[in-house]
Amino acid sequence: MVSTHTTGRLGPAERDAAIAALEDTELDVLVIGGGIVGTGSALDAVTRGLSTGLVEARDWASGTSSRSSKLVHGGIRYLEQLDFHLVREALIERGLLLQRLAPHLVKPVRFIYPLSKRVFERLYIGAGMLLYDLFSYSGGRPPGVPHHRHWSRRKLLQAHPGIAKDAFVGGLSYYDAQVDDARYVATLARTASAYGAHVASRVRVEGFIKVGRRVVGVRAHDLESGHRFEIRAKQVVNATGVWTDETQAMVAERGQFKVRASKGIHLVVPRDRFQSASGLLLRTEKSVLFVIPWGRHWLIGTTDTDWDLDKAHPAATAADIDYLLEHVNRVLAVPLGREDVEGVYAGLRPLLAGESEQTSKLSREHLVAHSVPGLVVVAGGKWTTYRVMARDAIDAAADALDGRVPASTTEDIALLGAEGYPAAWNRRAMIAKEHGLHPVRIEHLLNRYGTEAQLVLDLIDADPSLAEPLPGADDYLRAEVVFAVTAEGALHVDDVLARRTRVSIEAWDRGASASPVVAEIMGGLLGWDESRTRSEDELYQQRVLAEIASQEQPDDLSADRVRLAAPEIPGVTAD
């Protein structure tokens, strides 16, 4: 297997070089926000030939973009709301992601919709799924997944013995896709860097530089070194998601729209807790609920409630967890209890406000606006349509630049690790034999890194001890921690356990036993002394305890207070 890229590393040296370039160069476009839309915007801009910068106050995908349902989907429930444009757009993007942009990260996943009524419901839901299939073909390419099927009660019971026999009279089978959202965003940031964008995490924007009413740059703060500096840019793109209103407030101009945060939580339970050959889509009184296959686990979600507390660390409550368990247990033969939940995570959706008092009915459409000269704001939307949002944002920025700017090319720009992936997957048994690893390990690496798995294998070849799994997290190897630091921009233990891997939601102890080992590996690579290494581990342990305690609280206010008791990763506040 040959890696097709040698650039795009986001190690400590590359971060320093990016910050130096941001400080010394007037950019065409500076993007604020390292979530899915921000990293997508940076890739869109740099592949049009624009000098591009990207900064993120914390870690890549540390907000909303790492806490989604991990689905790349059209959104079946939006058909019922007659939002056909959004569904069609998302389904076209789904096919593109599956087949061209990131086949190593985005995979088909089958769902069953159990029917409780014999005739009308089958006709009604079946008509919606037929429309779903038709929309998926409307982009000029095959959808990349099979079309829906009608299942009898007998067939459904044979394939899904874990579902209660009296919970359904039949079902419909359909496909969508799933993704490790945090890994995708980190790979997207690296791809933008590979094409020449200057990208740096842990750089917080603390204000805008204006000439008259025009924005000409930002005042930035490197939270790792304490260095404060200015970044000059002809156009600045605000892609900060649920923080859009706060970022806009720095301009001292009234925003053209508001972004409202909706909290969604997910449970993680072991795959052996109930038998099912595919995921489930269930209706609730407010929305829909997914049961999603996730490796050796199930993801169960989501809720949809207003949230106006701390946006960096939205907290799940006992009531949230009980709500999901109650609804999923209505269709399970053996009900799940709190003791079956091995992980919980909460995220915030950035919804455009003003259309409904209920967050479940707020728009998932996106808006782009030139709020003041020199500043483009992109907000709303959904994870699946990030590329369209990014394209529209850079179109708006390009319109204000001098000279003719090429159109977006991201429809044809594969992410790092995608090129050559099908061939590498076909050769996985040979690769395993070449490196003395079990084929399952190679499959794991290919599905996380694509052809760049070779770079991780090179680390193991040089130091066989890196082939050992992390304590309490057998799916992940020590080599992946090294790669996270040297190539993927991980700067803290939380970056590795919560986002470069998903140990924080997949392990019974939420990564507590892996944390000391991760801190030790990172310390050797980042030059930490013994005190700093111990502190990084302690910070992570406190985060775990605070999250578990918050999930025992009865309401949002209590959960938020308990979660915030854990200290933040310290940011240097003085030069």
N, C-alpha and C positions, 0 to 999 in steps of 0.2 A: 504494500500500500504506500502510495506517495502522497504526501500532503501538497496541496496545490497552492498554498500560501505560506510565506515565511514572514510576512509583515503583519501589522495589526496587533502587535503585542502591546499590552497596557501595563507593563511592569513599572516599578518605581522610577527607573531611569527615563522611560518613555513619558511618564507623567510629568517629571521635572522639565523635560524638553517641551512638552505641550504647554505648560504654564509659561515658560520663557517665550514661546512663540505667541501666545495669547497676549502677553504684556508688550511685546515689541512690534506687533503687526496690526495694521488696520485691516480688519476682516471685511469681506463682503457681507457675510451673515454670521451672527452669533446666536446660538440656540441656548435658551435657559430651560433646564429640566431634563433629567436623564431617565425618564420613563420611556414607554414604548413610542409615544408620539414624538418626544424630543429626539431620541436616538434615530428614529425614522426620518425626521426632518433634517438632521445632520447628514445622513447618508444621501438623502435626496439632493441637498444643496451641493455637497462636495462632488457628486457624480454629474452635476451640470457644469462643472468647471469653476465653481465659486469657491473662494477662500473661505473656510468654514471653521468655526469654533463651537464647542459644546461643553457646558459646565453643569454640574449637578451638586447640590448642597450636601447630599449624603452619599449613598451608594447607588449604583445603577439599579433601577427597578425597586428601590427600597420603599416606595410608596405603593400606590394602587397597582402598578404593573407586575408585582410579584405575588399579589394576593387575589387573583382572579379565580374563576372556576376552571382555569387551564383549558378552556374550550376555544376552538376556532370554529365559529358556527354562524349560520345566518340569523338565528333567533326565531324559532318557530312561533313563539308567543307574539312576536310583532306582526305576524300575519293576521291574527285576530284583531289587532289594532289597526289593520289596513295600511300598515307602513311598508308597502310593497317595495318602494325604492330602496329603503335601508336593507331589507332582506336580500334583494337581488344583488346589491352592491357587496354585501358581506359574503354571499355565496360565491360570487366571482373571485373575491379575494381568497376565500378558503381554497378553491381549486388552484390558484396561483401559488399559495404557500405550500400546499401538499406536493405539487408536481415540479415546481421550478425554483422557488426562492429558498426553501428550507426543508427538503424531504427528510433530512436526518433529525429534525426537531419537531415536525408537525406530522402526526400519524392519524389515519382513519380510526374511528371508534364507533361501534354499533350500539344503538339504544333500542329499547323496547318501550312502547307506550301501551300499558295495560288498559284494556277497555272494560268498563263496568256496565255498559248498556249494549244490547245486542245489535241494534240496527242503526238508529239515528247517530249515535256517537261514532260508529265505524264509518258511516258515510261522511260525517262532518269532519272528523280528524283525517280520514283518508283523502278527502278533497284538499285539505290543507297541505298534506304531505305530497300529493301530486303536484300542487303548485310549487312547493319547495323544490322538488326535483326539476321541474321545468325551468325555474329561475336559475338553477345551478348550471344548466346547459346554455344559458343566454349570453355568456361572455365570450363565445367563439372557441372554447376549448372544452374537452370532456371534464366532468366535475371531479374526477379522481376518487369517487366513492360509488358504491352500488346504489341503485334506486330503492325506494321503500317497498316493503312486502306486507301483505296481510297474513297474520298467523291465527290458527285456530287455538282454542283453549288447550287442547291436548298437546299441540306442538310447543306452545309456550311453557306448559308445565314440564315437559320433558327437558327443555333447554334451561329452565329456571326453577329448579326444585326448591329454591329458598324462598319463593314467593308463596304467600298463603293461598290455598286452593280456592277459597271463597272470595278472593279479592279481585277477580277478573273473570270475564267470559270469553276472552280472546285478546288479541293485541295487534299492534303494527310495529314493524321493524324498520328503522331508518338509520342512516349514517351521518355523522358529523366528523369533526377532527379535534384532536387535543394537542397541547403543547406545554412544555415546561416554560412558563411565561418568563421567569427571572433569567433562565439560561438564554432564552431567545434575545432578551434585551441586552444582556452583556455581549452576546455574539454580534448583535446589531451595532453596538458601540464600537466593537473591535473592527467590524467591517468598514464603518465610516472612517476609522483611523487608518485602516489599510489603504483607503483611497485618498488619504491626505488630510483629513480633518484633525484639528488639534482638540483632543478630548481629555477632560480631567474631572474626576469625581472629587468629593469633599472640597469643592470650591463654591462658596456661598455668595450669591449676589446680594449686596446690601444697599444698593441704590442705583439709580440711572443717572447718566451724564446727559445733560440737555444743553443745546444751543437754541435759545428762544424756546419754542414749543417742541423742537425736533429732538428726538432721542438719538444720540451719537455714540452710545456705549454704556458700560456699567462700571460700578465700583465693586470689586471682587475681593474675597477674603479666603486665602488658602488655609483651611482649618487644620491641616497637618503641620504646617510650618509656622503659621501665624502671620505670614506675609500678606500685606494688603496691596492691591495694585489696581490699575484701570485696564479695561479691555475696550478698545475702540472698534466700532463696526458701523458699516453703512446702514444695515438693517438688523434689528434684534427681534427674535421670535420668542414669544412667551409661550412655552409649552409645559406649564407647571401643574396641569390637572386640577386637583381639588384645591391647590394653593393659588389658583389664577387670581382670585379677588385680592389676596394679600400682595401678590407680586404687582398687580396693577395699581394698588394703593401707593406704591413707591413712586409712581409717576406723578402723583397728585392730580390725576385727571379722573373724571367720572367714567367708569367702564360702560361699555355698550350692552353688556349682558352680565348676568350673575351665574355663578356655578354653585350648585347645591350638592352637598355630600350625602350619599346614601350608603349606609353600612350593610355589607353582606358578610356572613360568616360561613365557614365550611368546617365539617368534621372529617377527620381521617380515622378510618377503622380498618383492621386487618382484613385481607381478602377472604380469609377462611371463616369469617363470621356468618356468611350466608353464601349459598351456591347460586351463581348466575353466570350465564355465558356471555352476557353483555350488560351494558349500563341500563338504567331506567330513567324515564321521564315521567314525572308524576304531577298532576295538577293539585294546587292548593287553593284555598279560598281567595288568596291575593295574587298569586303568580304561578310559577312552576317550580318544581324541585327536581334536581338531577342527582342520580347516584352514578358516579363516574368511575370506571376502572382506572387505577393508577398504580401500575406495577404490582407490587404485593399488597396493595391497599385499595380501599374504596374512598373516594371523596363524596361527601354528602352535603349539598347546599342548593340554594342559598337563601338567606333572609334578605329583606329589603326594607330598611327602616331609616328614618332621618337621623343624621348625626351632626351635632354642632359643637363637639368637644375637641380634644387634642387630635389633630389630623395625622401626626406622625405615627401614633401608636393606637389606632382604634382597638377597642377591647370587646371581646365576646363576653356575654353574661350567661349566668346559669339559665335564665329564661330563654335566651337565644338557642342554647344547646338543647334544652328540653323541647323547644318548638320543632327543631329538625328531627329529633328522635321520635316525637309523637307522630309526625307526619309520615316518616319512612316506615315506622312500625305498623302502620295501617295496612301495608301490603306484604310484610314479611311473616313467614311461618314461625320463626323464632325471633322475638323482638330483641332489639339492641338496648343495652343499658349504658349508664355513664361509665361503667367499668370497661366497656368495649372501646371507648374512645381513646385512641393513642395520640391524637393531635388535633388541635383547633387553631384556625387562623381567621383573622378578620381583615377586611379591606374596604376601601371607600370608592364608590363609583362617582365620577365627576359628571353630574347631570345639569343640563341647562335649565335654570330655574324660571318660574313664572308661568308655567303651563298647567300645573296641577298642584294641589296640596299633598297628594300622595306621591312619594318618590317612585313607586312602581309604575306610575303613569307619566313621569317626566320623560322628555325626549332623549333618545340615544343618538339623534342626529348631531352633527358637529357644526360649529360656526367658525368662520375666520373673519377677522376684522382688523383694519388699520386703525387702532384706537387713537393713536397720535402719530404724527409723521415720524418715521423711523422705527416704529414698534408694531409688529404684527402679533395678534393674539389668536391662538387656536384652542378651542375648548369643546367639551362634550364628546360625543362619539363613543365607540366601543373598541375593545382591543383588536378585534378581527379586522377592522377597517383602518388601522393605524396608517397604512401606506397611502391611502387616499387622503387622509387628514394631513399627513406630512406633505404630500404633493400640493394640496391646496394652499397650505401655509407658505411654502416656498414659491409657489406661483404669485402669491400676494407680495412677497418680499421682492421677487424678481421684477414685478411690474414697476417698482419704485427705484430700481437700479438703472444707472446709465448704461446704454448699450443693449444689444439683443442677447438675452439669456436663453440657452437651449431648453427644450421641454424636458420634463421628468423622464428619467430612464430606469427608474427602480423596478419597473415591471420585468426587467431582464437582468437585474443585478442579484445574483445568488449570494447568500450569506457565506461567510467563511465555513468551510467544512462540507458544503453542499456539492461542489463539483467533484465528480467521481464517486459519490457516495453509493450509488447502486452497485457499482463494481466491487467496492470495498465490502459491502454487505454480502455479496455473493462469495467473496473470498474469506469470510470470517473464520471458517474452520482452519484454513491454511495459515491465516494470521495468528490464530491461537497457537498452532503448532510451532510456528517460527519463534514465538516469544515465550513458550512454555506456560501459557495461561489457559484456563478453562474457557471453552467457547462462549459460555454465558457472560464471562467478564468482558470479552471482546464485543459481544452484542451490546452490553451496557455502555461501553466506551463509544462505540459507533453511534448509538442513539443519543449520546450527549455531545459528542464532538465532531461527528461525521468523519471525514478524512483526516481531520486534525487529531484524531485519536492516536495517530502515529507519533505526534509530539509527546503525548503522555506516555506511550510505550517506550519512547527513547529515554525518558526519565527513569523508567523502571529498568531498562537495559543497563543504564549507567549506575543505578543503585537499587539492587533487587529488594532491599528492605521497603522500598516505596510501594511494592506490590501488596503489602499487608493492608487489610481493611481497617477502618477507623473503629475504635471501641464503641460497641452498642449500635453500630451502623454498618453492617456487613456489606451493604451494596456499594459503598464508596471506599476508594483506595487512598492511601496517603499521597500517592503521586498526584491525585487530583487537587489536593491542597497546595502542593508546590506549583502546579500549573495555574491555579486560581490566583496565586500571588504574582508569579513571574509573567503571566500572559493576560490575565483577565481583570486586573485592577483591584483585587481584594486587598484591603488595608487593615481590616479588623476581623476578629474571630467571628463576629456576627455576620460579616459579609460572606464568609465561607459556609457556615452552618445553616444560614437562613436562605441564601440565594444561589451561590455557586453550586452548592448541593442543597437538598431539601431535608437534611437531617432534623432540623428544628421542628418539622411537622410530621416526619415519618417514624422517628424513634420514640419508644415508650418514655424515655427519660428526656425527650426534647433536645437531645444533644449534650446533656450534662457530662456524660462520661467521655465523649469525644473532645470536648472543649479543651482540656489540658494538653492533649496531644496536638490538636490543631494550633494552639497558642505556641507550643514549643517549636513546631515546624515553621510557623510564620515568623517567630522571633529570630530563628537562625537566618532566615532570608531577608528580613527587614532590619536586622541589626538591633533588636530589642535587648535590653539588659534583663537580668533576672526579675527585677521589680516590675518592669513593664510587662513582661510575659505573664507574671502572676496576676497583675492587674487586669489584663485583657481576659484571662480566664474568669476572674471574679466578676467582671462586668457581665459576661455572658451568663454565668450562673445566677446572678441577681435578676437578669431579664427573664430567665426561665421560671424562677420562683414567683416573680411578679405576674407573669402571664397566667400561670396555673391558679394563683390566688384570685386574679381578676375574674376568671371563669367560674368562680364560685359565688360571685356577687349577684344580687337580685336585679340590678338596674344599671343603665349606662353610666350614671353619675358615680355610683360606687365603684364600678369596674374601672372607669377612667382614673379615679383617684388611686386605686390600688396599683394599677399598671404603671402610673407615673411615679410610683415610689422607687422604682428601679432607676439608678442613675444613667444618664446618657453617656455615650462615648464622648469623652472630653474634647472640646475644640479649643485650640489656643486662642486667647482673646486679645493678646497684645503682641506687637512686633518684637 
